[in-house]
Amino acid sequence: MKKILLALFVLAAAACSSFAQTTKSSDVAKFSIGVDPGLPVGNASNAYNFAIGGSLKYDMPIGSGTFFNLSAGYTAFLTKDALKQLGAKSSYGFVPLKAGLKYYFNGQGFYGEAQLGAAISTESGGGTAFAYAPGIGYTADGGFDIGVRYEGWSHNGTIGQIALRIAYGF
């Protein structure tokens, strides 16, 4: 998994250096911090009833309306009561680390985004999963951003969620 992440980083760095940066005010590098609530889907909905997390994202322009981004955060999947009564923990934590591309359809406002990376379990022996997350969103004037995405983590099965991201960019 480390080799895959290193290869993604090298590829992204090479791609970023090959694009000319624009000087439009909407095409400037920026950080954002957000809260990420989610609803487990698929098999994950059998064990978990909700997911909650936070994230930090960095967007770097690589072309007009196109950004390369890196994100890191923490997500906790909250276990259903029936499983807690059988001895399961109340929540299971993960640290998702992703890189991707964001494209503003009209140069600003509405965008599409796709990210790949890894979700590292904070549980002993939990392992690392391959993460993928396509989504859409809207960035408003003033730095507020809201987006929705499907996020899947594949490792001996898939943990999936429909997640919302409410963020502030600076």
N, C-alpha and C positions, 0 to 999 in steps of 0.2 A: 504494500500500500504506500510505503514511503517513496518507492521508486515512481509510482504513478503520480503522486502529488508533486514530486520534484520535476517530473516530465511536464506536468501541467504548468508549473511555475515557469520553467524555462521557455516553453512554447508561448505562454502569455507575455513574458518579457520580450521575446523576439518579435511578437506581433505588435506590441506597444511601440517598440522602437522603430518599426517600419511605417507607422502612420504619422502624418503631420498633424500637429495639434492646431485646433482653431482658436480664435480669440473671442468668440461670442461669450457673453456672460453666462449663458446656460451651459456652456461646455467647459466648465472649470472643475478641477478635482475637488471632491468634498467627502467628508465623513458624515455618517448618520448613525443615530442610536435609536433603537426601537424595542417595543414589546411585541412578542410573537405568540398569541394564543392560537390553539389549533384543535381540530376535531379528528381523532383517529378514524381511519377508514380501512376497509378490508379486514383481514384477520386481526389487525391491531385493535379494532373496535370491540373484539371479544374480551380483551384483557384490560383495556384502558378506556376511561370515559372522557378524558380531557388532556390536553398538553398545554404547557405554559412555559415561556422562555423569554430571553432577551438577546439582542444581537447588536454588534457593531459592524458597520459596513463602510468600505472605502471605495468610491467610484472615481476612476481616472479616465479622462477623455482620450479616445484613440482615433476619433474621426467625428465628423459633424453629426451630432445626435447619438453617437455610439460611445459606450463606456465599457471598460474592463473593470470588474469589481472583485473584491476580496471580502469575505465576511467570516466572522467568528461569533460564537455565542454559547448559550447554555439552554437546553430544553429538558424539562421534566415531564414524563408521562405519568399521569395520576392513575393508579390502579383502581379497578372497580371494587366496590365494597365486598361482594361475594368472594373475590379472590383474597382480599385482606383477611377475611374471616378464616380462610384456609391456611393462613400463615404467610402470604405474600407481602412484600414490602409495600408501603403506601405510595411510593413513587420510584421511578427509575430514571436516572439522569444520563444525558448525552451532551457532548461538546461537538457541534457541527462546525467544520471548517470547509469553506467552499470558495471556488473561483468561478467567474462567469462573465457573460456579456449582457449588457442592457442597451436596448435600442428604443429611442424616442420616436414614435411614428410620425409626428408632425414637428420634430425638432425640440419639443418641450411638452410637458403635460403627460399625456398617456404613453406608456412604454410596455414593452415585452422584455422578459428576462429569462435567461437559462443559466443554471449553475451546476457544477459538478464538484465533488470533493469527498470528504470522509466524515463520518459521525462516530466519534470515539465514546464508548460506554465508560461511565464513571464507576461502574460496578466491577468488583473483582472477577476476572475471567470473562468479562462482557465482550471484549474484542472490539474490532473496528469494522464498520460497514461502509460500503460504497454509497455515496449520497448523490441524488439528482433532484433538481427542483426547478421546473418550468413555472412561470407565473406572469401576471400582468399587474399593472398598477398605475397610479397617477401621482405626480409630484406637483404640488401647488406652489404658487408664489409665496415666499416667506419660509420655504424650506420644509414644509410638512409633506409627508409621503405616506400613502396608504396603498398596500398591495395585497394580492391574494395569490397563493401558489399551492400546487400539489408538491409534497416533498416525500420522497421514498428513500428508505435506507435498506439496502440489500446485504444480508449476511445470514446465511442459513434460513432463508425466508425474507419477507419484506415487512418492515414497519412503515406504514404510510399515514399521512395526515393531510388535511386541507388546512392550511395555516394562513392567518392574517398577519400583516406586519404594519404596525402604526409607528411611524418614525419621525424624527426631527433631524434635518440636515444642517450642517454648519461648515 
